[in-house]
């Protein structure tokens, strides 16, 4: 491995993405990830809420049809599970990254 790194010293050089490529102020992959996480959480939350409302509306409109009622309950259950997964992902990113890895500047809610 050392022989390969000595043969190709370009592998050890640090590249500043902002200077090399025109990505509009994105200097690193970490900066891009930090900029993308809050909108992704917002979109995912909106989708979970819409799926829950769709299941609730389907439940209300199903009437006495047991198959449609069961399908609507399953949609509502999936939406609740998705919301719980989003909550856990939020807490992992927001609090555990700060405490375990000393990442102080990462904030989902600004």
N, C-alpha and C positions, 0 to 999 in steps of 0.2 A: 504494500500500500504506500509506503514511504517513497519507494522508487517511482511509482506512478505520479505522486505529487511533485517530486523533484523534476520529473520529465515534463510535466504540464503545470508550470507555476501559475497559469491563468486561473486554475481551480481555487487558488487561495486568495485571489484578489476580491476586495469588497467593491460592489457596484452600487452606486447611488441611483436608484431607478428614476428619481426626479430629474437628475441631470442627463441621463442617457436617453430616456424616452419621454415623450410629451404626454404624461398622464394627468395633467391638470392639477398639480399640487400633491399627488400621492407619492410620498417619498419611500414607502416601504410596504411590504405585504401586511404587516401589523396595522399600519395606518389605514389601509384599504379595508381590512377586516373590521377595525373599530368603527369605520364610517358606515359599513354595511349592516352591522348587527342591529342597531335600533330600528331602521326601516323594515328589516326582515321580521323582527318581533311584532311590529305594528301590523304588518300585512297578515302574519300568522294569527294574531289575535282577532283581527277583523274576520278572517275566514272561519275561525272556530265559532265566533259569535253568530255569523250568518248560517253556518251549518246547524247550530243549536236552534236558531229561530226557524229554519226550514223544517227540522224534525218536529218542533213544537207545533207549527202550523199543520204539518202532515198528520200529527196526532189528533189535533182538533178536528180536522176535516175527514178523518177516517171513519167516524161514526161507529157502527157496530161490526165493521169488517175486522176480524181478528188478525188477519195477515198484515193488513196495512198498519194496524195498531202496533203489532210486534215490530214491524220494520221501523216505524217512527220512534218507538222506545229504544231500539238499537241505535238509531241515528243520534238520539239525545245522549245515550250512554257513551257513544264514541266521541261526541263533542265534549262531554265532561272529562273524559280521559285525556283528550287532546289539551284541554285547558290545564289540567293537572301537570301534564308533561311540560307545557309552556312555563308554568310557575316554577317547577323544579329547574328547568334550564335557566330561567331568569336568576334564581337564587345561586345556582352554581356559577354563572358568569359574573354576577354582580358582587357576591360576597366571598365566595371561596377563592376566586382569582385574586382578590385583594388581600385576603389573609394568608393564603398558602404560598403564593408566588410573588408577593409584594408588588403587584401591578396596581399602582395608585391612580393612574390617569384614565383608566377604563371605566366609563360610566354609561349604562344603557339609558337611564333617565337623567337628563341633563337639566 
